[in-house]
Amino acid sequence: MINAFNFDPKAFDTKQFESIFFAPARTYASLAVDYSEKLTSAQLDATKAYTETGLAQLRSLMNVKDAEGLRTHMEGQQKVAKDLAERMKGDAEKVASLQQDFVQQSQKLTEDSVKQAQAATAKAGQ
């Protein structure tokens, strides 16, 4: 039976449509989900570390009872600030690396999909 658009669904090559459109879309979706999972994990790890550091500093401040305790606490703040700066730098590098990897894999997927589509088009034209 021919539908209103004169399209015979039995004549439609679903394997070619699958390989050109759906397979790359699924691969990209999988890549995006993996990237999101890694990014979320990195963000959660960083948030946990920053929260723990902040809470430790509040506990330390609550234990200050005299001028000497305050001096010791304030001296410790320099180390905490240095450690946090190094942590932030490492976290930023990790996110940048994740993004770069995602972009590279996306570009390769796109290139492969274009090559496959061109090959299918050339084959169909013969």
N, C-alpha and C positions, 0 to 999 in steps of 0.2 A: 504494500500500500504506500502510495506517495502522499506525504503530508502537504500542508498548505504552502510550504516553501519549496516544493519539488525536491525534497531531500530524502534519499533512501538510506535509512540508518544502517542497513545491512552492507551497503557499499562503502561505508566509512571505515577507514583503516585505523582501528583503535590502538594497535601496537605502535604505529608511527606517532600518533597523537600522544600516547603514553610516554614514549621515549623522548619526544621533543619538548613537551610541556609539563606533564605531571611529575615525571622522575626528577628533573632539575628543580622543580618547585618543592618537592618533598626533601630533596637533598639540602636546598637552601634553608628550608624551615628547620631541619635537623641541626644545621650549622648555627642558625640563629638561636635556637633553644639551648644548645651547648654553650654558646657564648654568653647568653643571659644567665645560665646557671653558674658559670665560672665567675662572671662579673658580680653577681649577687653574693656568691660565697666570699669573694675578696672584700666586698663592701661590709658584709657581716663580720668577718674577721677583724677588719680595721675598726669598725664601730665597737666591737667588744674590747679590743685593746685600748682604744681611747677612753672608753667608759671606765674600764678597770683602772687605768692610770688616774683619771679624774677622781674616782672614788678613793683611791689610795692616798691621793694628795689631800683630800678633805679629811680623811681619818688622821693623817699626819698633822694637819693643822689643828684638829680638835684635841690632839695630845699636847699642844704647846701650853706650858704652864708658867713659863718665865721668859725673861729676855734671852737667856742662853738657848732655850728651846726654840724660840722664834728665830734666832740667828742660825741655828742648825737647820731648821726647816727652810729658811730662805736660801741657804747655801745649796741645799738639795734641789731647789727649784731650777738651778742652772743645769744640773745633770738631767733633770726631767725634761726641760725645754730642749736640750741637745738630743736626748733620746727620741722625743716626739718629732723633732725635725727630721731625724734620720728615718723614723718609721713612715712619716708622711712622704718623704722622698721615695722610699722603697715601694709604698703603696701606689704612688703615682706612676712609677716605672712599671709596676705589675699591670696596672690598668692600661697603660700605653701599649705594653706588649700584647695584652689580650686583644686590644683594638686592632693593632697592626696585623696580628695573626688572622683575625676575622676578615679584615679587608683583603688580605692576600688570598685567603681561601675563597672568598666571594668572587674575587676577580678571576681566579682559576676556574671556578665553577661556571662563571659567565662565558669565559673564553671557550671552555669545553662545550657548553651548550650551543654557542654560536657555530662552532665547527661542526657539531653534530647536525644542526639545523641546515647548514649549508650543504653538507653531504647528502642529507635527505632530500633537499630541494634539487640538487644536481641529479640524484638518482631518479627522482620523480619526473624530471625533465627529459630523461633519456627514452 
